[in-house]
Amino acid sequence: MRYLWLAVTSDEYELPIFIADTARELAKKLGLNENSIRSAVARKNSGRNTGIKIVRVKYKKGDLDEQLN
């Protein structure tokens, strides 16, 4: 299993702001610490105060490749 790390809007639509392969990469894009990203996912922070919700999506390695072709 692999993960995609997403920063999404905190409204009902949850539109993507940034997408990254690792928590470290997403943290760099947002100017945050990697531990802050992991903590936000573990605590299921809503992003109500910041406007950005952090989400981790699990996928199998071949799943995305099949959908792109």
Secondary structure, DSSP 8 states (H G I E B T S, - for coil): -EEEEEEEESSSS--EEEEESSHHHHHHHHT--HHHHHHHHHTT---TTTSEEEEEEEE-HHHHHHHH-
